Amino acid sequence: MATRPPQQASYAIRIPQVENLPRASSRFRLTAPTEGLVWPVLEAQPAVGQVTITAPRDDDAPTREATLSLRTAAIELKPSKHRGPEHLPSPRVTALLAREEHPPSGVKPIEWMLYTTLSIHTVEDAAMCVQWYSYRWRIERYHYVLKSGCHVEDLQLETRDRLERAIALYRVVAWRMLWLTYWSRQQPADASTVVVRQTEWYALHAAHTRTSAVPAEPVDLHTAILWIAQLGGFLARRHDGEPGVKVIWRGYRRLQDLTAMWEIFHPPDTSG
């Protein structure tokens, strides 16, 4: 029997204009279509189709493609008597079991039990929910940059309006860092000038090569991001894989200081 995921989700109760798609624990119980645990009910359903996703990397494995079988069932969850008054309603959701039937040798298979308030009528609906859930790790990295990089939780602004303005600005910064991270993996051969200004490229090259002589053509995007990550502490050893958003964020901040210094010592020629 496959290993049950340890994550446990809160009850998915419909809120106006808000839909839910949490990953759930196997310990949730049902009142409909039958009493008992959720997991056996889903395992008894026939697979309705498959979806191929890009599985997020973990500490020991790189990003990879994974094909998951899909099983769905409309269910009614039994409220927990330990988490609130007994009169809590029984949430009605669609349960979706996405399971990797044939993982690569030595790789732990993906197995997600999802609950959703979204309507699932077709294989395409189910596949879309799984695709959306697979983006969860990127969303978490986005918020990680907001919290740990931009330190939005440390802002001590006096009014809500000021806080909203600050967050709006930092959201752009967080998005750009995340975009830099993933774009360099998807389009590594692009010119680095897609993401760095000319003076940033000059400063980056000078810092990496320890010389002020700049070649006529900039390096490719993958190399530039690697150099930026090394400014942030990335060691670039053979088995280190691709740099993550944390070291790219650190390196990019340092690159701004280096660029400012480059521009001081290499002012534009305005004599003509």
GUTIVO-822336 format. One record per atom (N, C-alpha, C, CB): x, y, z. Coordinates in steps of 0.02 Angstrom, whole numbers, plus 50000, padded with zeros to 5 digits. Glycine has a CB too. Layout:
<sites>
XYZ...
</sites>
This chain:
<sites>
500434994050000500005000050000500445006250000499525000150062500245011249963500655017249957500665021150023500385021749901501205024650034501285028650095500815034650093502005030950103500475035950148500015041550151500395048050162499495040450207500215053450130500555059850141500405062450210500335065050089500895065550243500805067850312500405074250318501455068750344500325077950263500005084450268499265083750288500065088350202499025088550324498325088650344498025095350329498255086950418497445095350296497135101650275496535103250318496935101250202496375109550321495765111650356495165110050312495785119150372494585110250342493975108850304493885114050250493375108750350493695111750191493585116150134492855118450135493755112750067492715124150163492045126850167491985132550117491875129250239491465132550078491395137450024491295144450052490805135549979491695149050027491645156150044491495159749979492305158850078491055164749979490895168349917491515170749881490435174149931491565169349816492105171649772492785168549789492155179149774492795163349831493415160049849493325152549840493615161649922493805149449806493795142149797494395139249835493815140149722494345132949853494855129549892495145123749854494585127249959495805122549863496125116849832496705114549877496385118549761496545112249938497075110149984497265102749973496865111250056497865101149995498065094150000497845091650068498835093249990497585085550070497235083250129497565077250161496515081550112497385075950223497615070250260497185064150245497615071650335497475058250253497095052050242496625050650301497565046150232496675054450355496285053050415495585056150414496655055450475495435060150365494765063050361494245057550350494735068250305493675058550382493135053650377492545056550337492905051350447492125052050312491565053950269490895052450303491605050250202490405056150281489715054350296489345052350232489345060150330489615054250173489325052350109489895052350057488745057450087489855047750007489315043149990489265037150037489415040649921489755036250081489735030950130490135033150190489995024150102490035030150247490425031850305491095028350303490045030150370491595031550331492255028650332492785033750314492295022650284493385031450299493935035750281493915037650207494595032450297494195043350191494185045750123494595041350077494445052950120495185039350099495655036050055495375029650022496285034250093495085024950059494815018950026494285020449974494535014250078493885025649986493365027449938493675029649872492915033049967494195033649875494525036049814494905030349779495005041749830495225026049818495605020549787495145015749751496015016849840494505015349772494035010949740493765013749675493455009449786493875020149662493635023249600494085021449542493595030949608493805020449483494225019249424494595025549403493815016649365495185024849376495555030649351495185033649292496275028649331495085040149293494715043449239495175046349186494285049049268495825046349199496295049049151496965050249183496025055449120497395053749147498065055249171498245062549156498585050549137498735064949192499015071649179499765071349191498665077049225500145074749150500865075149157501045082149184501235073749090501405082249239501595088549271502355088949277501255089249340502595094849291503285095849309503335095449385503565102649283503615090049409503665088949481504195093549510503815081549498504035097049564504535101549594505125097749621504225105849649505705100949619506295097649646506275097749722506925101149621506645092949752506735092949824507475092949839506375086949858507645091749901508345092349921508795087149886508415091549996508495081449867508895075949840508765074549767508765069849879508285077949736508105076349667507955082649628507505071549666508135082749565507995088649523507275088649499508475088949463507075093949468506415094249436506355088849383506295101249404505775085749377505665080449329504945080349305505865073549359504825076849251504145075949226503835069749258504135075349148503215070349279502865064749312502165064049284502845065749389501965057949269501295056549244500875053549301501315051649183500315056849316499895054849372499215052349348499795060749421498985046849376498305044649363497825048549407498235036949376497205049349384496715053549418496095049549437496515059549373495895050249500495275047249525494895052649563495415041049571494245053049553493845058349585493215055349615493675063849535492945059049664492305057049694492025063049731492395051049743491365064149723491025069249762490885066449831490355071549727491115070049883491065067449951490785072749998491745064949976490585070350057490375074750111490795072950172489605074050125491175077750196491635076550251491265076750318492205081550251491495072650364491215072550431491575077650474491265065550462491225082450504491555087450546491915084150605491055092650571492485086950623492865084350680492555086850745493605086450675492425082350790492135084350854492665087550899491835078250890493305087050879493835089950920494025096950897494445085550918493705099550843493925105950815493375111150812494195104850745492865110350852492345115350851491695112450877492255118050781491175116450878490525114150902490245108550859490035119850906489825104450888489545098650853489085100550796489175094350902488835106750795488375108650743488725111150679487915114050769489385110250674489725112250613489435108550553490475110850618489365111850496489095108550437489585103450408488915113750383489315098850369489735093950335489925096750267489365087050327490555098550257490765101550193490685096650136491485104050197490405099050081490345094950020490875097249971489625095549989491305092749953491875094349909491965088749859492525095549950492405089849812492625084549767493325082349789492615086849692493405075949801494065073249818494405070849755494005067449871495045072049750495425070449690496075067049711495575076749647496165060949692496775057149706497205056949644496615049949731497795060149648498265060249593498865055949614498485067549574498995050649577499505045849597499955044149539499175039449625500605044049554501105041849504501155034249507501795045249517500895030949457500875023649457501555020449440500355021149407501945023849399502565020849376503145025949383502505018449302503365027149444503905031949455504575029049432503955034049529505065033349418505725030849402506015026649458506195036649386506465022249441506765017849491507115021849546507265013049458506955020049608507275023349664506985030049683507975024249651506435032249649506125038749662505465037649698506025042649596505355041349751504725040949788504155043449744504765044849854503625039449735503085041649691502695047549720502605035849677502445051649675502005057249696501315054449710501985062849642501015056549764500335054249782499995059849820500355047649823499525063149788499185068949818498445067449824499305075249776498185068549884497465068549894497245075849901497255064349957496855078249853496645085149852495895085549864496825088449786495685090749900494975092449907494865099049871494755092749983494315099749838494175106049805493435107749805494435105849734493295114149810492615116549802492455117949729492505122949844492955117449685492845118249614492455112349586493515119049577492065113449535491685108149504492135104149457491075110949465492135097649463492525093249419492035088749383493055089049460491955089949317491505085949276491875081849224490995090449243492475083949207492845080649153493555079249175492835085049089493905075249134494605073849147495005080349144494885068749095494825084749099495175091149092495105095349156494905095149032494515095149187494415098749251494885096049304493675098149274494915089349310495345086249360496075087749346495225078649361496275087349283496975088649264497155095849281497085087249190496705100549269496835107549283496955108649358496265111949258496555105249400496645105949472497325103449494496095102149510497545097849465498205095149483498755099849458498295088149452498675102649398499165107449373499215113549419498995109649301498645116049440498645121749485498995120149550497925124149499498855114249577499165112449640499925111749632498865105949667500145109449574500865108549563501235115249563500995104949497500875120849556501185127449560501275129949631500775132449520501045126049679501055128149749501765129949772500775122649794502255126049750502945127349773503215133949746503405121549753503025135649685503245142049658502905147749696503085142549583502285146949713501935152049751502255152849820501185150249759502455147249850502785147649915503455151249909502885140649944503815150149855504455153549845504345161049835504835150649786503795162749801503625169849791503515173149859502995170549747503135169949903503015172849969503645172650012502445169150004504065167749999504695167450035505125173750020505085161050017505145175649957505525181649938505205187849970505555182449861504535188149970504205193850001504375194350075503445193149992504375188650110504465188650183505195188950203504145182550213505615184550173506305184050194506775188550155506535176850188506595190250092507015194650052506825201850062506965192749980506185203350051505955210350056505785212250128505355211450012505705207350173505555208550243504915212750252506145212150277504395210850214503775214750219503455214250288503285212450165503595208750323503305208050390503635212650441503355200750413504215215250423504575219750469504415227050457505315218650462504015228550407503845235550393503435238450451503455236150326503605244350472503245247550526502955254150500503715248850587502495253350455502165259150425501545260850465501975257850351501375267250467500865269550513500155268550488500965276850527500055268050423499375267450397499315261450350499165273850360498715259250342498575253750296498745255650225497845251550302498595261850206498735264150138499475263650122498475271250129499895265750168500615265350157500855258150151500995268950214500575253850193500765246850191500565243650124500445242950249499975245350100499755242550036500205244949979499025244550022500405251249981500855253949929501535250449931500945261549939501785249249992502435245949998502395238749973502665246050071501865235249991501795228349969501715227949894501195225050004501355232749864501275232849792501955233449757500815238749770502405237449785503065238149756503485231849766503425244149787503465229249826503875223249841503615217149803503865221849916502985217049787502725211449747503045211149679501965212049740503175216949650503525217149585504235214449592503535224449557504565216449646505245213949659505245206449667505555217349721504785203749707504745196549719504595192849654504205194949771504135195549615503985192349550504595192149506503405195949515504975197649503505555197849459506085192849480505855204949458506195192049545506685187149568506475180049550506785187749644505835178649557505585172049540505625170949465504865171149564505475176149426505515175649353506235174449332505245182049320506715177949360507415176949344507625169649356507865181649385507395166949412507595160149431507355155049380507315158449500506725155549362506435150349318506555151649245505695149749330506605158049225506735159549155507425157149134506655166949142507905157749179508585155549162508625148049154509075157749216508155144349184508135137049176507765135149111507795133749236507265139049093506865137349035507165139848970506165140049042507505145548972507815148548913508545150248926507425154948891508955145248941509645146648962510075149848908509975140348985509895148848845510315151448790510155158648772510245147048729509635161548802509475168548788510055173148807508835170748825510085178948776510595183848795510465186448865510615189648743510985187448903510895189848972510605196848974511555189749008510665200548919510385207348917509625207448921510605210948855509315201448918508585201048928508415203048999508335193848912508865201649046508705202649116509175207549151508715196149152509735209249122510195214049154510345219849108510855210549175510415225749137510605231649099511335231149078510485238049140511525235449031512215235249006512725236349062512305240448952512615241349104513085242649158513075237049210512935249349191512495233849220512475228149265512905222449237511745225749274512865221449170513275216249139514015217849147513095215449065514205224149137514905226149145515145224749216514995233549127514745226749265514935225849335514965218349352514435229449381514495214549327514485207349340515105203949311513845204149312515265205649249515855202749217516495204649255515895204849144516545210949275517135213149311517215209549378517105220749322516655208649413516675205249477516875197849469516015205749513516635194749416516765187549407517475186349380516255184549359517705190449334518365189349303518925193249335518315191049230518755197849380519255202049413519635206349363519745197849453519285208749312519595213049263519065217949238519895209049204519295223949218518825228949191518745228449116519065235849209519105223849084519045222849012518415218948997519665219248982517955221948962517305218848949517275216348877516725223748963517085209948866517025207448798516465210848760516915199948798516505210448694516015213848652515315210848660516215213548578515275204248670514625200848675514515198348746514585195048625513925199448773513785196948841513705189348841513145200248869513775186348899513685179148905512935177448899513975176548972512785170948895512085168848892511755169748960512035161548868511095169048960510705170349020510885165549076509955169749004510975159149060511125154249112511775155949147511165147249081512285157849110512935159649140512875165849183513455160749085512505170849158512425177049196512075175749263512025182149155511545171749262511185170249324511625166249371510535166449310512025161749344512495157949385512995162649419512865152849342513255167549382513725172349411513385176549465514025176949356512765178549452512395182449502512295178249565511705184749475512115171849556512015167449614512655166549653511755160649591513225166349618513865165649653514015171849695514425164449604513795177649672513855183649714513445182949778513615189849675512915178849775512495177749834512685171849875511795176949812513245168649859513485163049900513405156149869513125163049963513145155749808513085149249775513775146649756512625149749711513915140349771514585137649761514685134649691514725132449813514145132949657514185130349589514625124149584514445135749542514575119749632514935113449628514575108649581515005110249697514895103349563514635098849510513945096249527515115093049500513815094649589513175091649608512705096549643513305085649652512835102949637512415107849671511765109349634512795114249681511715107349571511115108749532511055116149514510505106649572510435118249500510325125249481510245129649543509695125849436510475135849539510395140249597509655141849609510785146749587509495142749672508805144449691508705151849699508625140949755508085153649714507905160749716508255164349773507145161449724508435160749827508745164049885509425166849867508795159149943509855162649836510535165049820510515170049762510995159149802510025169249716509965174149662509745180849690509455171649609509295180749738509075186949771509665190449804508515185549822510055186549842510635189549876511145192349825510985184249921511275188349773511755190549723511515196649685511885185049674510865197049671510605202749634510665209149675509875201649613510545208549740510625214449783511345216849784510385212849855511815212049787512515213949785512705216949718512965207949801512405214349665512555216849598512345224149592512195212649545511815226249625511615233249622512145237749651510945234249658512465235649705513005239649735513605239849688513215236749804513765234049658514335233949612514195238249551514475226749590513575238249527513405242249469513445249749484512695240549445513215251549543513265258649563513995260849565512935259749632514425256549591515135258249593515435258649522515525253149635515225253849479515465254049409515275260649375515175248049369514655262749386514415268849353514775275049380513665269549363514995274749442515375280449469516055281049434515475279649546516385275249426517055275349396517045275249319517445269549421516455274049290516405273949216515795278149196516335266649189515825284649208515255288949190515165289149114515345296149218514555290149090514445290549018514805296548987513695290849003515025295648927515365301048892514855305848863515835298248835514835311948890514345316948867514675322648829513965319748927515315321648810515675327048776515405328448707516415325348771515115323348675514855324348607514155326748609514905318148566
</sites>
